């Protein structure tokens, strides 16, 4: 499995927009079938609009990294863990997993797409799902 992941990352084909300042891996002409789609790209104009919208619901841009962050507080640990379980089920469906940290009733979430080194449409969809679930609890 590691070999496949390494090949996909080194293939020179990124599934989404590469942020400026990040170097691309050495370019190769062969492409992995799973990486040939650019459906997760987030064009700069869309990115600005989407991030502005998410900021109104408490998401923050992470400094020195192309990622977004949110901290949520719940009444109890059970409520926080229930929230995380619901997000985990969606993350499995999307095959897109958040970076997160939980202590008692607090959940901190960072979203980024590691395969492309920054934000993608998948992060935006996941953030909106997280907001929807958090509002329902």
Order of alpha helices (4+ residues) and beta strands (2+ residues): alpha-alpha-beta-beta-alpha-beta-beta-alpha
